[in-house]
């Protein structure tokens, strides 16, 4: 009986979501990163391909590598991303203050660049929430930081004294 069930199930395939590009923690699931994959229905918790529009309204809870079959545990809503003790801070940065090709989900350091040439670390591992490049060359970056650091980061950003440093291997 068990053998018969296994043989019958071998022909049953389900259509699930496979991620075809790396998606950083906190980054949204763009349609371009999702691909359909047919797998044997083994009773796993994979997200069905038919749910891709719902998934496009969520963000990655963790960094997801290419060729990964997506599960619900890998997704979260944007509001869940802003946990207790965290704050979103908006930064208007000029060229030279922000790395090129910065993307949501990247981890960065936020540095206060003193006019004296000295620097101090304000946030050792901030999460990039959004990046919008303006026509005037300014890059609008929203970061998620510890609530305690948010007022100083906001004040230093308003004065134009903030620099973002991308952390190696933290995409």
C-alpha positions as CSV (number, residue, x, y, z in Angstrom):
1,X,0.0,0.0,0.0
2,X,2.8,2.5,0.9
3,X,4.7,1.6,-2.3
4,X,1.5,2.3,-4.3
5,X,1.1,5.7,-2.7
6,X,4.7,6.7,-3.4
7,X,4.4,5.7,-7.0
8,X,1.2,7.6,-7.4
9,X,2.7,10.7,-5.8
10,X,5.8,10.6,-8.0
11,X,3.6,11.8,-10.9
12,X,2.0,14.6,-8.8
13,X,3.9,17.8,-9.4
14,X,3.2,21.2,-7.9
15,X,4.3,24.6,-9.2
16,X,6.3,26.6,-6.6
17,X,8.4,29.7,-6.5
18,X,12.1,29.5,-7.0
19,X,14.3,32.6,-6.4
20,X,16.7,33.1,-9.4
21,X,18.7,36.0,-8.1
22,X,20.0,36.8,-4.6
23,X,17.4,38.8,-2.5
24,X,18.8,40.6,0.5
25,X,17.2,40.6,3.9
26,X,14.5,43.4,3.8
27,X,14.5,43.6,0.0
28,X,11.2,43.2,-1.9
29,X,10.4,40.3,-4.1
30,X,10.3,41.8,-7.6
31,X,8.7,39.7,-10.3
32,X,12.0,39.3,-12.0
33,X,13.5,37.4,-9.1
34,X,10.8,34.8,-9.0
35,X,10.7,31.8,-11.4
36,X,8.3,28.8,-11.6
37,X,9.6,25.4,-10.6
38,X,7.8,22.1,-10.9
39,X,8.6,19.7,-8.0
40,X,7.2,16.5,-6.7
41,X,4.6,17.2,-4.0
42,X,6.4,15.9,-0.9
43,X,4.2,17.9,1.5
44,X,6.8,20.6,1.9
45,X,5.9,24.2,2.9
46,X,6.9,25.8,-0.3
47,X,5.1,28.8,-1.6
48,X,2.9,28.0,-4.6
49,X,3.5,29.8,-7.9
50,X,-0.1,30.9,-7.9
51,X,0.7,33.1,-4.8
52,X,3.5,35.1,-6.6
53,X,1.4,38.3,-6.6
54,X,1.0,38.1,-2.8
55,X,4.7,37.4,-2.4
56,X,5.5,40.5,-4.5
57,X,4.0,42.6,-1.7
58,X,6.4,41.1,0.9
59,X,10.1,41.4,1.7
60,X,12.8,38.8,2.5
61,X,13.1,38.0,6.1
62,X,16.6,36.6,5.5
63,X,19.1,36.8,2.6
64,X,17.9,34.3,0.0
65,X,20.4,32.8,-2.5
66,X,19.7,32.0,-6.1
67,X,18.0,28.6,-6.9
68,X,16.3,28.5,-3.5
69,X,12.7,27.2,-3.3
70,X,10.8,29.8,-1.4
71,X,9.0,29.1,2.0
72,X,6.7,31.3,4.0
73,X,9.4,31.6,6.8
74,X,11.6,33.4,4.3
75,X,9.1,36.2,3.8
76,X,7.7,39.0,6.0
77,X,5.7,42.1,5.6
78,X,7.4,45.5,5.5
79,X,5.8,46.5,8.8
80,X,7.2,43.4,10.6
81,X,10.6,44.4,9.5
82,X,10.5,47.5,11.7
83,X,10.8,45.7,15.0
84,X,10.6,47.2,18.5
85,X,13.6,49.3,19.2
86,X,14.2,50.2,15.6
87,X,13.5,53.3,13.6
88,X,13.5,54.4,9.9
89,X,15.6,57.4,9.1
90,X,15.6,59.2,5.8
91,X,19.0,60.5,4.4
92,X,19.5,62.9,1.5
93,X,23.0,62.1,0.3
94,X,25.2,63.7,-2.3
95,X,27.6,61.8,-4.6
96,X,30.6,60.6,-2.5
97,X,28.4,60.1,0.6
98,X,26.8,56.9,-0.7
99,X,28.2,53.8,-2.5
100,X,27.1,53.4,-6.1
101,X,24.6,50.6,-6.8
102,X,23.3,50.6,-3.1
103,X,20.1,48.5,-2.9
104,X,17.4,47.7,-0.3
105,X,18.4,44.8,1.9
106,X,22.1,45.8,2.0
107,X,23.8,46.2,5.4
108,X,25.8,49.5,5.8
109,X,27.7,51.5,8.4
110,X,26.6,55.0,9.0
111,X,29.5,57.4,9.7
112,X,29.5,60.9,10.9
113,X,32.2,62.7,8.9
114,X,33.3,65.7,11.0
115,X,34.4,68.8,9.2
116,X,37.7,68.4,11.0
117,X,38.5,65.2,9.1
118,X,37.6,63.0,12.1
119,X,34.9,60.3,11.8
120,X,32.7,58.5,14.2
121,X,30.6,55.4,13.8
122,X,26.9,56.1,14.4
123,X,25.4,52.8,13.3
124,X,27.6,49.6,12.8
125,X,25.0,47.6,10.8
126,X,22.0,49.6,9.4
127,X,19.6,47.9,7.1
128,X,18.9,49.8,3.8
129,X,15.1,50.0,3.4
130,X,14.9,52.0,0.2
131,X,17.1,53.9,-2.3
132,X,15.8,56.5,-4.8
133,X,18.2,58.5,-7.0
134,X,17.0,62.0,-7.8
135,X,17.6,63.9,-11.0
136,X,19.7,66.5,-9.1
137,X,22.3,63.8,-8.1
138,X,21.0,63.4,-4.6
139,X,20.3,59.9,-3.4
140,X,17.5,59.4,-1.0
141,X,18.2,56.5,1.3
142,X,16.0,55.2,4.1
143,X,17.8,53.0,6.7
144,X,16.5,51.0,9.7
145,X,18.6,51.7,12.7
146,X,18.4,51.3,16.5
147,X,15.9,53.9,17.9
148,X,18.6,55.3,20.2
149,X,20.8,56.2,17.3
150,X,18.1,57.7,15.1
151,X,18.0,61.3,16.5
152,X,21.7,61.8,16.0
153,X,21.7,60.2,12.6
154,X,18.8,62.4,11.5
155,X,20.5,65.5,12.9
156,X,23.9,64.7,11.2
157,X,22.1,63.9,7.9
158,X,20.3,67.2,8.0
159,X,23.7,68.9,8.3
160,X,25.1,66.9,5.4
161,X,27.7,65.2,7.6
162,X,26.7,61.5,7.0
163,X,28.6,58.9,4.9
164,X,27.3,55.4,4.2
165,X,29.8,52.6,3.9
166,X,28.7,49.3,2.4
167,X,29.8,46.2,4.5
168,X,31.6,43.5,2.7
169,X,29.6,40.3,2.3
170,X,26.4,41.8,3.8
171,X,24.2,41.9,0.7
